[in-house]
Amino acid sequence: MDTDSLRLFVAAAERLNISAAGRSLGLAPAMASARLAKLEHELGAELLHRTTRKVSLSQEGEAFLPYAREILAQSEAGRAALGLNAAEPSGTLRFAAPSSFAQLHIMPLLPAFHAKYPKITLDLRLSDTRFDLIEGSFDLALRSAPLEDSSLRGRKLADDWRILCAAPDYLARHGTPQRPQDLPGHAFLAWANTAPRTLIHSAGQHATFDPNQMICCSIFDDGTSQRVATVAGGGVSINSQWSVTKDLAAGRLIHILPDWRLDDASVLWLIYPRSNVLTPKVRCFMDFLIETLKPVLQNDRRQAE
């Protein structure tokens, strides 16, 4: 079982097109089909269902795909350790990130990354609903949470500060809370299953912030939509500092209870499965994001203080 055949299978599985996969690797369609058939014969399993109209992954192909990617990653890492392929990282990198963060901070960086690493293709999965890294066969992901899963490794990008915000128009109509006890009765733009939080004053006092005591008028699973609704005057919401920096500076949002902070241990992590080899393409993308984004996020925090 050679790596060239595995690379062809992975390309065909991603494109669901054997001819296109073959062309990407410099193979004629007939040669690509023959090589895949030989791989399936060696494995004793049909990896791809083929009809005259389409190609689809078989159940065996879906099960084998993450292992094929891992073998290729191990091969690439081994060659890199020997100084081979060191000149220019290449390949497809599967990356998952929250859509709201990616729109603001990652998408504007893509031209600079591709100019620096033209042989790396980014396969992006952007959603504020969390992906499973291992089942999804992702190389890398951005997450905002304590790193508690023992099957994952990660590098810290920045602290994820959370603040309470509302639009000036909303506050003009409903009043500006001056203390945590003023929050009950206000409209709240919530995430699903938002739990009570502890608020800590700069002088050391503690208070409980319980969203269940507020009027929950909307529940979101997308941070950008929540921010837009807050700017439109829909109510009070909890926001990451990186999400609302520009709105705060422009006066579109007001930081409520600025002397209080949410007791939240969330951190922006770049994570990858512990079982994965940190290949050159993953390492260079991780280094690029930390180098370019960390100063921006730290500056956003300083502006808020």
Secondary structure, 3 states (H helix, E strand, C coil): CCHHHHHHHHHHHHHCCHHHHHHHCCCCHHHHHHHHHHHHHHHCCCCEEECCCCEEECHHHHHHHHHHHHHHHHHHHHHHHCCCCCCCCCEEEEEEECHHHHHHHHHHHHHHHHHHCCCEEEEEEECCCCCCCCCCCCCEEEEECCCCCCCEEEEEEEECCEEEEECHHHHHHHCCCCCHHHCCCCEEEEECCCCCEEEEECCCCEEEECHHHCEEEEEECCHHHHHHHHHCCCCEEEEEHHHHHHHHHHCCCEEECCCEEECCCCEEEEEEECCCCCCHHHHHHHHHHHHHHHHHHHHHHHHHC
